[in-house]
Amino acid sequence: MNRRNFLICSLLFFISMKSYASMYKTKIFKFIKSDKFLSGMANSVYSLASRSNLLFVGLFRSNEVLIIDTINNKIKQILPLHSPHGVALDRFGNLYAVAMEESSINFFKKSWFNKYKLKKKLNYNNIDGPVSIACSDNNIYIANYASN
């Protein structure tokens, strides 16, 4: 399976929702072809988040988070992060990413020019193998793989 087919399969539920999306005038995004994606099942895209025409893709095996401009279909920025397993955005557009193998929460601050920079890496004793993250107004929720 080539890279493009893998990514299309990964986003299949978006395509299956076409009639629902068209009812609400939502644009269906078709992913770009890029050499940043590994061939076949080696990609390990574990998490997606989007905001303001940007798509955030956590690539577990490539050890990076891609930020893709969905208007121009180009990779805008690549954030190095060991084993990203979950990505989420807060109401200000700042990025939170959990790294499963490092058992860390990573905070990337958004600049005025939509560039992201790692500001803080947190490791807590009670976080062991975080696999997913979600943000609300005043809370961050994390699902752990290895502990309660």
C-alpha positions as CSV (number, residue, x, y, z in Angstrom):
1,M,0.0,0.0,0.0
2,N,1.6,3.3,-1.0
3,R,1.6,6.4,1.2
4,R,-1.3,8.2,-0.4
5,N,-3.6,5.2,-0.2
6,F,-2.6,4.7,3.5
7,L,-3.5,8.2,4.4
8,I,-6.7,8.1,2.4
9,C,-7.6,5.0,4.3
10,S,-6.7,6.6,7.6
11,L,-9.1,9.5,6.9
12,L,-11.8,7.2,5.4
13,F,-14.5,8.2,7.9
14,F,-14.2,11.8,6.6
15,I,-15.0,10.6,3.1
16,S,-17.8,8.4,4.3
17,M,-19.3,11.5,5.9
18,K,-19.5,13.3,2.6
19,S,-23.2,13.6,2.4
20,Y,-23.4,14.7,6.1
21,A,-20.6,17.3,5.5
22,S,-22.2,18.6,2.3
23,M,-25.5,19.1,4.2
24,Y,-23.6,21.4,6.5
25,K,-21.4,22.9,3.7
26,T,-18.2,21.4,5.2
27,K,-15.2,21.0,3.0
28,I,-13.8,17.4,2.8
29,F,-10.0,17.6,2.9
30,K,-7.9,15.3,0.7
31,F,-4.5,14.7,2.1
32,I,-1.3,15.7,0.3
33,K,1.4,13.4,-0.9
34,S,4.6,13.9,0.9
35,D,7.9,12.1,1.5
36,K,7.4,12.7,5.2
37,F,5.0,9.7,5.3
38,L,6.5,6.2,5.5
39,S,5.4,3.6,3.1
40,G,2.7,1.1,4.0
41,M,1.6,0.6,7.6
42,A,4.9,2.2,9.0
43,N,3.2,5.6,9.3
44,S,1.4,5.2,12.6
45,V,-0.7,8.3,12.4
46,Y,-2.2,8.1,15.9
47,S,-3.8,11.5,16.3
48,L,-5.3,14.3,14.3
49,A,-6.4,17.8,15.3
50,S,-7.4,20.8,13.3
51,R,-8.0,24.5,13.7
52,S,-8.1,27.5,11.4
53,N,-7.1,25.7,8.2
54,L,-4.3,23.8,9.9
55,L,-4.1,20.1,10.4
56,F,-1.9,18.6,13.1
57,V,-0.8,15.0,12.5
58,G,1.1,13.0,15.1
59,L,3.5,10.6,13.4
60,F,4.4,8.0,16.1
61,R,7.1,6.2,14.2
62,S,8.6,9.2,12.5
63,N,8.9,11.0,15.9
64,E,7.3,14.2,14.8
65,V,4.1,16.3,14.6
66,L,3.3,17.7,11.2
67,I,1.5,21.0,10.8
68,I,-0.2,21.1,7.4
69,D,-1.8,24.1,5.7
70,T,-5.0,22.7,4.4
71,I,-5.6,25.6,2.0
72,N,-2.3,25.2,0.1
73,N,-1.9,21.4,0.9
74,K,1.7,21.9,2.1
75,I,3.5,21.0,5.3
76,K,3.9,24.3,7.2
77,Q,6.0,23.1,10.1
78,I,7.6,19.9,11.5
79,L,7.8,19.6,15.3
80,P,10.3,16.9,16.5
81,L,8.7,14.9,19.3
82,H,9.6,11.4,20.4
83,S,6.6,9.0,20.0
84,P,3.7,11.5,19.7
85,H,0.5,9.6,20.5
86,G,-2.1,12.3,20.9
87,V,-2.5,15.9,19.9
88,A,-5.0,18.6,21.0
89,L,-5.4,22.3,20.7
90,D,-6.7,24.8,23.3
91,R,-9.0,27.7,22.6
92,F,-5.9,29.9,21.9
93,G,-4.6,27.5,19.2
94,N,-1.7,26.3,21.4
95,L,-0.8,22.7,20.8
96,Y,-0.6,19.9,23.5
97,A,1.0,16.6,22.5
98,V,1.5,13.5,24.6
99,A,4.5,11.3,24.0
100,M,3.8,7.7,25.0
101,E,7.3,6.4,25.3
102,E,8.6,9.4,27.2
103,S,5.4,9.6,29.4
104,S,5.4,13.4,28.8
105,I,3.0,16.2,28.1
106,N,4.4,18.7,25.7
107,F,3.2,22.3,25.3
108,F,3.9,24.1,22.1
109,K,3.1,27.9,22.2
110,K,1.6,29.4,19.0
111,S,3.3,32.6,17.8
112,W,1.6,35.5,16.0
113,F,2.8,34.0,12.7
114,N,1.2,30.5,13.4
115,K,4.6,29.0,14.2
116,Y,4.8,26.6,17.1
117,K,7.7,26.3,19.6
118,L,8.1,23.8,22.5
119,K,7.7,25.8,25.7
120,K,7.3,23.1,28.3
121,K,7.7,19.4,28.7
122,L,6.1,17.9,31.7
123,N,6.6,14.5,33.3
124,Y,4.5,13.4,36.2
125,N,4.8,10.3,38.3
126,N,1.2,9.4,37.8
127,I,1.4,9.6,34.0
128,D,2.6,6.4,32.4
129,G,2.2,5.9,28.7
130,P,-0.2,8.7,27.8
131,V,-2.1,7.8,24.6
132,S,-4.7,10.6,24.2
133,I,-5.2,14.2,25.2
134,A,-8.2,16.6,25.1
135,C,-8.5,20.2,26.1
136,S,-11.4,22.2,27.4
137,D,-11.6,25.8,28.7
138,N,-9.7,25.1,32.0
139,N,-8.8,21.4,31.9
140,I,-6.6,19.0,30.1
141,Y,-7.7,15.4,30.0
142,I,-5.2,12.5,29.5
143,A,-5.8,8.8,28.9
144,N,-3.0,6.6,30.1
145,Y,-2.1,3.2,28.7
146,A,0.0,1.9,31.6
147,S,-1.7,3.2,34.7
148,N,-5.0,4.5,36.1
